[in-house]
Amino acid sequence: MPDHHFHALDRLIQQANQASARKPGSVEILATMIRLATEDGSDPYLILGVLVEGAVHILDKHVPPERRAEATQEFGRLLVERLKARGIT
């Protein structure tokens, strides 16, 4: 795997930890809610749509404009890498 994969993942984990430190448990709560929504029979396509809209909202409203293009590219690469790791693509 390319070395950038680990840097992107490390950066994502670090950002999640920083957010979690500011709001204790918020990242864990979000992950739990996503798992619960998918396990209770919710429409998986609707859940994917909500997740995509959430990612777009975060990139648009919470990532500084000067970092938005890089963050968007990293997000796309990370998504493709995770899908490949699961054998989905």
Backbone hydrogen bonds, N-H to C=O, Kabsch-Sander energy under -0.5 kcal/mol:
donor,donor_aa,acceptor,acceptor_aa,energy
5,H,2,P,-1.4
6,F,2,P,-0.5
6,F,3,D,-0.8
7,H,3,D,-1.3
8,A,4,H,-2.7
9,L,5,H,-2.3
10,D,6,F,-2.8
11,R,7,H,-2.4
12,L,8,A,-2.3
13,I,9,L,-2.6
14,Q,10,D,-2.6
15,Q,11,R,-2.4
16,A,12,L,-2.3
17,N,13,I,-2.5
18,Q,14,Q,-2.3
19,A,15,Q,-2.4
20,S,16,A,-2.4
21,A,17,N,-2.0
22,R,18,Q,-1.6
23,K,19,A,-2.2
26,S,23,K,-2.5
29,I,25,G,-2.9
30,L,26,S,-2.2
31,A,27,V,-2.4
32,T,28,E,-2.3
33,M,29,I,-2.6
34,I,30,L,-2.3
35,R,31,A,-2.2
36,L,32,T,-2.8
37,A,33,M,-2.5
38,T,34,I,-1.9
39,E,35,R,-2.1
40,D,36,L,-1.4
41,G,38,T,-0.6
42,S,37,A,-1.2
47,I,43,D,-2.2
48,L,44,P,-2.4
49,G,45,Y,-2.1
50,V,46,L,-2.3
51,L,47,I,-2.5
52,V,48,L,-2.5
53,E,49,G,-2.5
54,G,50,V,-2.4
55,A,51,L,-2.4
56,V,52,V,-2.6
57,H,53,E,-2.5
58,I,54,G,-2.5
59,L,55,A,-2.6
60,D,56,V,-2.5
61,K,57,H,-3.2
62,H,58,I,-2.3
63,V,58,I,-0.8
67,R,64,P,-2.3
68,R,64,P,-1.0
68,R,65,P,-0.6
69,A,65,P,-0.5
71,A,67,R,-2.7
72,T,68,R,-2.6
73,Q,69,A,-2.2
74,E,70,E,-2.6
75,F,71,A,-2.6
76,G,72,T,-2.3
77,R,73,Q,-2.5
78,L,74,E,-2.9
79,L,75,F,-2.5
80,V,76,G,-2.2
81,E,77,R,-2.6
82,R,78,L,-2.5
83,L,79,L,-2.4
84,K,80,V,-2.6
85,A,81,E,-2.3
86,R,82,R,-1.3
87,G,84,K,-1.4
88,I,83,L,-2.9
